[in-house]
């Protein structure tokens, strides 16, 4: 009986873990949710192209794709997936050319932060830029941080001077908005950090559940 119950609970745990938006939505004690929205703001300046989001994940046979709309939050099917952005000519809007990659691991969900952290929302605005030779890039042009009981913080960023500067400029832009007012330390502001912390917290809770189920205790 115990073996049957254990197998059933293991199946349930695995199903829960691989359900979209499940384990990453578990907010640990002494934490609160951080909303995050990343969007592209100037698509209307480039009427002859479209942006295509490719959602890659280990549980998908084929990547999911969708066309990005101007000023709309980027989304993923599953929080632990990676989202890449490509550009394409309008007449080729359904195909992805690997050479037209603009951004890898685009930020989408925010996750959570420590309860002492007043940050509750982050907005990341991307803009398309054209370089010499018609090469396109996607850079962070503005970030907005919203805090509890404090004025929001808005940071704007200049266009990169060359394609080689985009990656470092975007990283600096993300780091320029501290998660705590007056402090520069980040708790869980990126998808990568959220993913790691959420996974560990989820399995720790599941382990505790099984210990209690069979008469044990959680330290």
N, C-alpha and C positions, 0 to 999 in steps of 0.2 A: 504493500500500500504506500509506504513511504517512497519507494522507488518510483512508482507511478506518479505520485504527487510531485516529486522532484523533477521528473521529466516534463511534466505539464508546466511547471513554473519556469523551467529553463526555456521551453518553447515560447512561453508568454514574454519572458524577458527579451529574448532575441527579436521577437516580432515587434515589441515596443521600441527597442533600440533602433531598428531599421525602418520605423514608421517616420515619414517626413515630419519635421518640426516637433519631434517628441522629446527626446532626452535633453536637447539644448534648451527647452522651455522650462526645465526644472530649475527654479531659482533657489540657490542654497540659502541657509539661514544667514541673517545679518547682511543680506544683499538686496538690491532692487534692480528691476529691469532697465536696460539701456536700449532705447529705440535708436535705430540708425537708418538713414536713407541716403543712397548714392544715386545721382541722376545726371543725365547729360542735358546741358542747357541751351546749346546753340545749333541744333540740327537744322533749323530753318535757314541758316547761313550757307548750308551745303545741300541745295535741293536735288543735286544729281547723284547723291549717294545715300545709302542706308547703313545703319549699324545693326549687326546681328550678334545676339548673345548666345554663347554656347555653354550649356550646363553639363559639366562632366562629373560623373560619380561612379564609384565601384559597383553599385547595385544596378546600373543602367547598361543594357546591351548596346545601346547607341546613345550618343549625347543628344539631349533635348536642345532645340534652338527656338529662338523667337526674335522678332524684329523690335528693336528698342524704340520707344516713343519719346519725343522731347519732353523733358521735365517730369518724367515718371520714374518712380523708385525702381531700381533694379531688383530682380527677384531670382530665387533659385528654387528648384523642386525640393531639395533637401539641404539643410544647413551645412552639412559637412562636405557638400560638393564644391567644386571650384568653377567659377564663372569667368569665361574669357570673352572678350569683345573684339569683333572683326568689322571692317568696313567692306562694302561692296557697291558696285555701280547699281543703279536702280533696275536696270534690265537684267541683272544677275543677282537679284535680291534673295534668291533661294539657295544660292551656293556659297560655300566658304572657301576662300583661298588662304592657305596657311601663311602666305607672304603678307597678308593684309591684317595681321594681328596688331591690335592697338593696346590691349590691356589684358594681363593675366591676373587671376585671383582678385577680381573686382570685389570691393567690400559691399556687403549687403546688410546682414543682420548685426545688431549690436551686442546681444547677449546680456550680460549683467555686470554690475560694479558693486563694490563694497558699500554697505549702508551709509558709511560716513562720507561717501563721495556724493556731492550734490548734482553731479552730471546726470541728466535724464534723457537727453536726446542729442544726436549728432547728425548733421546734414553735410554731405560731401557733394559739391557740384563740380562736374567735369565739363570741359569745353574742348571742342575739336580745333586743332590748329593745322594750318598748311605751311609746309616748309618749301624751300627751293626744290625744284624738280617735281613738284606736286606731291611730295611725300606727306602723309597725314600723321597726326599724333593726337593723343588724348591726355590732357593734363588737368590737374586739380586747379580750378580757378578760384574757388571759394570754399571755406568751411564755416559752419555755424554750430556753436555749442550752446545748449540750453541747460541752465542750472536751476535747482530749487532755491528760491529766495535770493537770486542774484541776476544781474543783467546778463543777457546772452552775449557770447563773444563771437565776433565775426572777423575772419581773416580772409584777405584777398591776396592772390598770387599772380605774378606776371607770367606772360607766355614764355616758355622755354626758348632759348635762342637756337637750339638744334635738337634733332631727334635723340642724340646721345644724352641730353640732359633730362629727358622726361622722367626716367625711372627714379633718379636721385631726387629730382624736384618734387615728384609725387610723394616720395617717402618723407621728405622734409616737411611737406605740407601736412601730412597726417600727424606728424610729431609736433607740429607747431601749435596745435590746439590741445593744451593739457586737460587731462580728465578731472583734475581737481583745481578749483579756483586758487590761483596763486602758487600752484605747484606744477612741476613738469613730469611727475611720474604717471605712468599708465598702469591701470589695473587689468582691465579686460576690454580693450577698445577695438581689437581687430578680430576678424573671423578665426584666424589661426589660434590666437590665445583662447578665444571662446570655445573653440572646438576641443582643444586639449583639456581645458578645465572642466567643461561639461561632461566629456567622456569619463574622466576620472571620478567626478562626483556621482555620475549615474551608476557606475559599477560599484563604487563604495557603498552606495545606498542599497543596491541589489544584494551585495554580499552581507550586509547587516540584516537585511530582510530574511535571507536564508538561514543565517545563524539563529535568529530569534525563532524561526519556523521549527528548527530542530532542537530547541531548548537552550541554545547558547545565548551570549550577550554581546553587545557592541561596546567597544571601549571608546 
